[in-house]
Amino acid sequence: MPTLPHLLIPLAAGTSPGCRKALATLRLPNLERLLNRLTPTTRDNGEDTSLSPPHERALARHYGLPVADGQIPWAAHEAAQTAAQDGAWAWVTPCHWQVMTDHIVMAPPDTLGLEEAESRAVLAAVQPYFEEDGITLAYATPTRWLAQGEIFRGLATASLDRVVSDVGARNVDEWMPPTAQGGPLRRLQSEMQMLLYTHPVSDARAERGLFAINSFWVSGSGALASPAAQQPAPTMPLTLLRAAQFEDWAAWTAAWQHIDATACAELLAALDQGKAVQLTLCGESSAQSFEAVPRSFFQKISSLLSPQRLSNMLEQL
C-alpha cells in the first residue's frame, strides 16, 4: 500500500499570549482550503507537561514506534537503522547550562556553533566516566551522541524540545528524570561540569566568545522489541518550533505564512491530483490529524472554515 503524503507541523499553535495574539490575525489560505476538504481523524489529547511533545508522538506513530510518555525509543530506532544493534539506547546531547537566580536554563544546542572536532574531544574526555556506569558513547553528530546502556531501559526522559528556551523560560530541573532511576545521570552531569570547566575546548570557545559546553541532556531513551518497518519520513518543518523557542512571534507568523505558501500548497496540489494525503497539526499539548476520506454533503458544508474558525481550531491544539 503506498504511503500517504504526510505533512506534520510542530507548534502549529501555542499557549503563549504572544502566540495567541499572532493567531488572531494569521491568514493561511492554503491551510484553510486543506481543512475544508480533509476530514478530522486521529486526535491525540495530552498535556503541555508531558515529556514527549505532540509532534514526537505523531512522528512515532508514523514510524510505528511505541509512544509511552518519555519512552519513545528514538535512539534505539536510529541504532537499528545504522547498525541493527539490540539493547537500550538514548541520545546524549552536549549542551550549555546557564545558572539563573533561582533556576537553570538550557540554550538550544543548535545555536552553540559546536563543531565536530570539539564534540569529539568532549566525548573522549567524558567517555571514561560514562563507562563506569555501564554506558557506551558513540559520536553521531556534533550535538548528538548515541549512548547504549541498561540504565536507559524503561527510563522516561524529556524531549529536548520541552526543555530548551532561548529566553530563560524553562527550568531544566523540572524536566530531569526521577532521582531514583536517574541518579547516576545527575551525578554524571555534575562530574561533567567539573571536568569541562578547565577543558581546552572550553578555553578555546571562551576565546571565540562562545558558550562553554558544560553539561549534557539525555532523551529518546528506551529499547525496541523489534525494528520498526521502514517508512518514508513525513514533511516536518521545524521553523515554527524554533521561532517559539525564542518567543519570536513575528518570525513564527512569517514561518507559518511560508509553510502555507509551500508545504501546504504542495499537499493541496497532491490532493487535487487525487492522492490520499494526511495533515497533522500539533500544539504544545495535543495533535489533530486530517485525511482525505469520503464525507457526506452535510460534513462538507459544516467543515467550511472562516479565518476566525481556523484560529479557534488551532487554539485547541
N, C-alpha and C positions, 0 to 999 in steps of 0.2 A: 504494500500500500504506500503510495507516495506521501512524503512528509508535508504537512501543511506549511505554507509560507507563514512564519510566525514573527510578529513584531511585539517585543516585550519591552515596556517602557518603565524603568525605575523612577521613583519620585515624580510621578505624573502630577502629584499634589502633595502638600504638606500641611502641618498644623500651625506653622509659624504665622503670626499676624501679618508679616510681610508677604508671605506666600498667599494668604487669603486675600489680601489687597490686590496682588497681582492677578489672581484668578478672576476677580470681579470684572476686569477689563480685557481678559485674554480672548482673542478671536482665533479659532483654529478651524477654518472651513473644511479642510480635508478630513480631519478627525470627526467633525460633525457629520459629514457625508458617510463615513465608515460606520459610525454608530447608528445612523438612520437605516442602514442596510444589514447590519450584523445583529445577531441575537445573543443576549447575555447567556453564558453557560456556567462555567465553574466560578464560584465565589469563594474566596479564601478570607474569612474573617479572622483577625488577630488583634494584637495589642502592640503599641509602639515600644513596649518594654521587652518584647520577645528578642531572644538572642539572634535568631535568623530573620532578617527583614523579608517583607513580602516578595521582593524581586528574586531573592535567592531561593525562596520556597517554590516560586513559579518556575525558575530555571531548573531546580532539582526535579520537579515533576516532568518537565520537558525531557530530561535525560533519563527518567525512570529511577532516580535515586531516592533513598529514604529521606523523609522530611521532618524527623523528630527535631524539636527546637534545640538549636545549638549543636546538633549532631549530624548535620548534612556532611557526609564524608568526602568533601571536595578534594582533599589532599590524596586520599586513597584512590579516588577516581582518576586523578592526574597520574598517580604512580602506576595504576593499572593500564593507562593508555601508553605509557612510555616504557615500562619495564615488566609489566604483568606480575608484580610482586604482591604477596599477601601481607597480612598484618595490619596493625593500627597505625594511622598516619595523622599528621597535622601540617598545616602551613605555619612557618615561623617567619615573621616579618620584622627585620631590623628597623628600629624607629627612634624617634626623638620624643622624650617625655619632658614637659616643662612644668615645673612646680609653681603653682599659683599660691595665693594666700591661704586658701583652705581646700584646694583640690589639685589634682594632676591632670593635664590635658595632653593629647597626642596630636601632633601635626600630621596632616595627610602624608603618608610615606612618599607618594609620587611627587611631592613638592620639595623633597630634600636634595634632589640632584645627586643621589647616591650612584656612584659609578661601580662597574663590575669589579674592578681591582680592589676598591675599598670594601665592597661587600664580601669578597672572598677573603680578604685579610681579616676582617672582623669575624667571619665564620671560623677561620682557622684558630683564632685566639680563644673563642668561646667553646669550640667543639669538645675539648677535654672535659670541661665542666658538665656539659650535657651527657657525655658518655658515662660519667659517674652515676647518672640516674637512668642509665639504660636507653638513652636517646641517641640515635644516629642522625646526623645532619648531612644534607646534600644540597649543593647550590642549584637553584633553578633560574632565578632572575635576580637583579640587584636588590629588589625589595621583597623577595620571597624565596625561602629555603624550604625544602621538603624534610620533614622530621618523621622518623619511624621509632615507635616505642610503645610498650603495652600501657603506659600511663595515659595514652590517648584513646584507649578503648573505653567507650561509654562516658568519656569526658565531654561535658557540654561547654562550648566556648562561644563567645560573642563575635559576630562578624565585624571586620574592620569598619564596614560601612555604618555600624551602630556606634562606633567609638570615636572615630576621628572627627575633628572640628577645627577649623582654622580661626574660630572666634572665641575659643575657650569655653564653649557651652557644655561640653560633655566631660564628666568626671570619670577618668579611667577606672578608678577603684570600684565604681558601681557595676562595672561590666566584667570584673575579674572572676575566674572560676571559684567555686566554693573552696574555703581553706582546707577542708577535709581531703578532697581529692586533688586540688590544685596547689597544695602547699609546696611541693617540690618546684613547681614552676615559679611561684612567688620568690622562693629562695634563689633560684637561678637568675631571676630578674635583678635581685639585689646584688648578687655576685657580679653580674654583667655590668651593672652601673659602676661598681668599684673598679673592675678590671679595665673598662674602657675610658675611665676618667683621664688616665695619662697615656692612653694608647697613641702611637704615632698617627693613626688615621684621624683621631680626634684633634690632635695638634694641627695637622695639615688642613683639616676642614675649617678650624678656627682661623687660620691664616687667610683662608679664602672667604671668610665671613659667612660660613655655613653652619647650620645646626650640627651639634655633635650627635653621633649615633650612640645612645646611652641605654637603650632597653630593647625589648622585643615584644611582639604580640603573637599569641597563638590563636589560630582559627581553623575552620574547615576540618575539625577533628573527627575521628571515627574509623571504622573498618567496614569493608564491603564483603558481604557474604558471597557475592559473585559479581563479576564485572557487569556494568550496565551495558545495554545494547548501544551500538554506535548510532548517534543521531546528529544530523547537521545542526550547527549552532543557530539559534534564532538571531534575528537582528535586535541588538540590545544597546541603544545609545546610552552613554553614561553622563552626558553633558548636563542633564537636569540634576542628577545626583551630585555632581561635583560643584555646581553652582550653589546648591542648597547647603553643602558643607561649608561654604564661605558666606552663606546667607546673603548672596548677591542676587537679589530678586530681579534686577534689571537684566542680568546675564541669564537668569533662569527663564525669564519671559522670552528673550531672544533665542535661547536654545529650543524652547517649545515651538516657536514660530519656524525655526529651521527644520525641526523634526517633522512638523506638519507639512512643510513645503517639499520635503524629500522622502523620508521613510513612509509617512502616511500616504503621500501621493503615490508612491510605488505600490503600496499594499492595495490602494484603491484601484490602480491600474490592473493589478493581478485579479482583483475581484471582478472587474469589468470583463476580463478575459475568461471568466467562468471558473477560475481556480478556487479551491477551498482554502480560505485564509483564516488566520487566527490573530487576534489582537489581545494583549494582556496589559492592562493599566494597573500600576502598583503605586500605593501610597506609603505612608510610614507604618500603618497598621495592617491594611487589608489589600487585596488584589481582586480584580474582576476580569474574567476572560470573555471574549466575544468571538463568535464563529459564524460562518456562512451556512446556516441551516434553514430549511423551509419554514416559513411563517404564514400565519393566517392574514387575511386582509386587515382585520382589526389590529393585530400586532404591528403590522407595517405602519398603520396610521398613528397608533398610540406611541410608537417609538420615535416619531419625528422630534428632533431636539432643537430647541432655540438656544442661543448663546447662554441665556440665563440658566436653562436647564442643564446645559453642559457644565457650567460652573458648579451647580449644585451636585451633579453626579460625581465630579472629580473630588469635591469636598468630602464625599462619603468613603473615600479610599483610606 
